[in-house]
Amino acid sequence: MEYVYAALLLHKLEQEVSEGNVKKVVAATGASVDDSKVKALVASLKGVDIASELENASLVAAAPAGGSGAHAEAKAEEKPKEEKKEAAAEGLSALFG
């Protein structure tokens, strides 16, 4: 999980998410660095627009929890879209361990 946090921190600071930078951030926390996990993370993030993915993840997390009649019907119609987003998020989480 620390590798994902390192990548998010680098993105937030507008730094390149590279093997060297991720290693430096993880090492700065005092944790031991696993080179294979760093390589896998950087490879999986190649070509990914992190800002867009974070925006999509925020939309799923910000969805209202529960509702009455009209909200429940609208929610039932939106489930296929949410399931696709959740499936994509699950796929990404599998990459990060």
C-alpha positions in Angstrom: 0.0 0.0 0.0 2.9 2.3 0.7 3.8 2.2 -3.0 0.4 3.4 -4.0 0.6 6.2 -1.5 4.0 7.1 -2.8 2.7 7.3 -6.4 -0.3 9.4 -5.2 2.0 11.8 -3.3 4.3 12.2 -6.3 1.3 12.9 -8.5 0.0 15.5 -6.0 3.4 17.2 -6.0 3.4 17.1 -9.8 6.5 14.9 -9.8 7.2 12.1 -12.3 6.0 8.7 -11.0 9.2 6.8 -11.8 11.0 3.9 -10.2 13.6 6.2 -8.6 11.1 8.6 -7.2 8.9 5.9 -5.8 11.9 4.2 -4.2 13.0 7.5 -2.6 9.5 8.2 -1.1 9.1 4.7 0.3 12.7 4.7 1.7 12.0 8.1 3.3 9.2 6.6 5.3 11.6 4.0 6.8 10.1 1.1 5.1 12.1 -1.4 3.1 11.8 -1.1 -0.7 10.8 -4.1 -2.8 12.1 -3.4 -6.3 9.7 -5.8 -7.9 6.7 -4.0 -6.4 8.1 -0.7 -7.5 8.6 -1.9 -11.1 5.1 -3.5 -11.2 3.5 -0.3 -10.0 5.3 2.0 -12.4 4.7 -0.3 -15.3 1.0 -0.5 -14.4 0.7 3.3 -14.2 2.3 3.8 -17.6 -0.2 5.6 -19.8 -2.7 6.1 -17.0 -4.1 9.5 -16.4 -4.0 9.5 -12.6 -6.0 12.7 -12.2 -8.9 11.3 -14.3 -8.8 8.0 -12.4 -8.9 9.8 -9.0 -11.8 11.9 -10.2 -13.7 8.8 -11.2 -12.9 7.1 -7.9 -14.2 10.2 -6.0 -17.5 10.1 -7.9 -18.1 6.5 -6.9 -17.1 7.2 -3.3 -19.3 10.3 -3.1 -22.5 8.5 -4.2 -25.3 8.9 -1.6 -25.8 5.9 0.7 -29.4 4.9 0.6 -32.5 6.9 -0.2 -36.3 6.8 -0.6 -38.6 5.9 -3.5 -37.4 8.1 -6.3 -33.8 7.8 -5.3 -34.0 4.1 -5.1 -35.4 3.8 -8.6 -32.7 6.1 -10.0 -30.1 4.2 -8.2 -31.4 0.9 -9.7 -31.0 2.4 -13.2 -27.4 3.5 -12.5 -26.2 0.2 -11.1 -24.8 -1.2 -14.4 -22.6 1.9 -14.8 -21.4 1.8 -11.2 -20.6 -2.0 -11.6 -18.4 -1.2 -14.5 -16.5 1.5 -12.6 -16.2 -0.8 -9.5 -14.9 -3.6 -11.7 -12.3 -1.3 -13.2 -11.3 -0.1 -9.7 -11.0 -3.8 -8.5 -8.7 -4.5 -11.5 -6.5 -1.6 -10.5 -6.4 -2.6 -6.9 -5.2 -6.0 -7.9 -2.2 -4.5 -9.5 -1.2 -2.5 -6.4 -1.5 -5.4 -4.0 
